[in-house]
Amino acid sequence: QIQLEESGGGSVQAGGSLTLSCTTERYHYMDNCMGWFRQRPGKERERVATLYTAGSFINVADSVKGRFTISRDDAKNTVYLQMNSLKPEDTAIYYCAAASPYAVIGSHCSGHGVYNYWGQGTQVTVSS
């Protein structure tokens, strides 16, 4: 069972910034797909940004491209989501997700179906 520890949610005004962090154990971090999804009120869960921890593969949803950046710190087994120029429509519960380590390749990371481990979610609220 993969444990994903999320932090960094909160409330900001439109135009503000937040950074989300997701940390897991070393074995589960290496050679894996990890990323961020969100569920907005009344909507289905959607992919925000994902990456491959063993390569340079990164995928960012069009709805947040240019505003959100996903990155990683291999020394800390941590994936980040830097969110800038936040809009009220970014209000959602944000979930960190991971696939099964050593069972994926980079091109798999943009798919929703490979992610079978989820964090508890962190609330992001953007007021106008």
C-alpha positions as CSV (number, residue, x, y, z in Angstrom):
1,Q,0.0,0.0,0.0
2,I,1.4,3.4,-1.0
3,Q,1.1,6.2,1.4
4,L,0.8,9.7,-0.1
5,E,1.2,12.6,2.2
6,E,-0.2,15.9,0.8
7,S,0.1,19.4,2.1
8,G,-0.2,23.0,0.9
9,G,-3.9,23.5,0.3
10,G,-5.7,26.6,1.5
11,S,-7.7,29.7,0.6
12,V,-6.5,32.5,-1.6
13,Q,-7.9,35.3,-3.6
14,A,-8.0,35.2,-7.4
15,G,-4.6,35.8,-8.9
16,G,-2.8,34.3,-5.9
17,S,-0.5,31.3,-5.7
18,L,-0.3,28.1,-3.8
19,T,2.1,25.2,-3.8
20,L,1.0,21.6,-3.1
21,S,3.4,18.9,-2.0
22,C,3.1,15.1,-2.1
23,T,5.6,12.9,-0.4
24,T,5.9,9.1,-0.4
25,E,8.3,6.4,0.5
26,R,11.4,6.0,-1.6
27,Y,10.5,2.6,-3.1
28,H,7.1,3.9,-4.2
29,Y,8.5,7.1,-5.6
30,M,11.2,5.6,-7.9
31,D,10.3,4.7,-11.5
32,N,6.7,5.6,-11.1
33,C,3.9,7.9,-12.5
34,M,2.8,10.5,-10.0
35,G,0.7,13.5,-10.3
36,W,-2.2,15.7,-9.3
37,F,-5.9,15.4,-10.0
38,R,-8.7,17.6,-8.8
39,Q,-12.5,17.3,-8.3
40,R,-14.4,20.5,-8.6
41,P,-17.9,20.9,-7.1
42,G,-20.4,19.0,-9.2
43,K,-17.7,17.7,-11.5
44,E,-15.9,14.4,-12.1
45,R,-12.3,14.0,-11.0
46,E,-9.9,15.3,-13.7
47,R,-6.2,15.1,-14.4
48,V,-4.3,18.3,-13.7
49,A,-0.6,17.4,-14.1
50,T,1.5,14.3,-14.1
51,L,5.1,13.2,-14.4
52,Y,7.3,10.2,-14.6
53,T,9.8,10.1,-11.7
54,A,12.4,8.1,-13.7
55,G,12.5,10.5,-16.8
56,S,11.5,13.8,-18.2
57,F,7.9,13.0,-19.1
58,I,5.5,15.7,-18.0
59,N,1.9,16.3,-18.9
60,V,-0.2,19.3,-18.0
61,A,-3.9,19.8,-18.7
62,D,-4.8,22.5,-21.1
63,S,-7.0,24.2,-18.5
64,V,-4.0,25.0,-16.3
65,K,-1.2,25.1,-18.8
66,G,0.9,28.3,-18.3
67,R,-0.4,28.7,-14.8
68,F,0.4,25.5,-13.0
69,T,3.8,23.7,-12.9
70,I,4.5,20.2,-11.8
71,S,8.0,19.4,-10.5
72,R,9.8,16.9,-8.4
73,D,12.6,16.6,-5.8
74,D,14.1,13.2,-6.0
75,A,16.1,13.7,-2.8
76,K,12.9,14.2,-0.9
77,N,10.6,11.7,-2.8
78,T,8.3,14.7,-3.4
79,V,6.2,16.0,-6.2
80,Y,5.0,19.6,-6.2
81,L,2.3,21.5,-7.9
82,Q,3.0,25.2,-8.1
83,M,-0.3,27.0,-8.9
84,N,-0.1,30.6,-10.0
85,S,-2.7,33.1,-11.3
86,L,-5.4,31.1,-9.5
87,K,-9.0,31.5,-10.6
88,P,-12.2,30.8,-8.8
89,E,-12.8,27.9,-11.2
90,D,-9.6,26.2,-9.8
91,T,-11.5,25.7,-6.5
92,A,-11.5,22.0,-5.9
93,I,-10.2,19.1,-3.8
94,Y,-6.8,18.3,-5.1
95,Y,-5.5,14.7,-4.9
96,C,-2.0,13.4,-5.2
97,A,-1.9,10.1,-7.1
98,A,0.6,7.4,-7.9
99,A,0.7,4.3,-10.0
100,S,2.4,1.1,-9.1
101,P,6.2,1.5,-9.1
102,Y,8.3,-0.3,-11.8
103,A,5.1,-1.2,-13.6
104,V,4.7,1.8,-16.0
105,I,6.6,3.7,-18.6
106,G,6.6,7.5,-19.1
107,S,4.0,7.6,-21.8
108,H,1.5,5.9,-19.4
109,C,1.6,8.7,-17.0
110,S,-0.9,10.9,-18.8
111,G,-3.6,8.3,-18.5
112,H,-6.1,8.3,-15.7
113,G,-6.3,4.5,-15.5
114,V,-2.8,3.8,-14.3
115,Y,-3.3,5.6,-11.0
116,N,-4.4,3.3,-8.3
117,Y,-3.1,5.0,-5.2
118,W,-4.6,8.3,-3.9
119,G,-3.9,10.8,-1.2
120,Q,-6.6,12.0,1.1
121,G,-7.1,15.2,-0.8
122,T,-6.4,18.8,0.1
123,Q,-8.9,21.7,-0.4
124,V,-8.0,24.7,-2.6
125,T,-10.4,27.5,-2.5
126,V,-10.0,30.6,-4.7
127,S,-12.2,33.6,-4.0
128,S,-13.0,36.3,-6.5
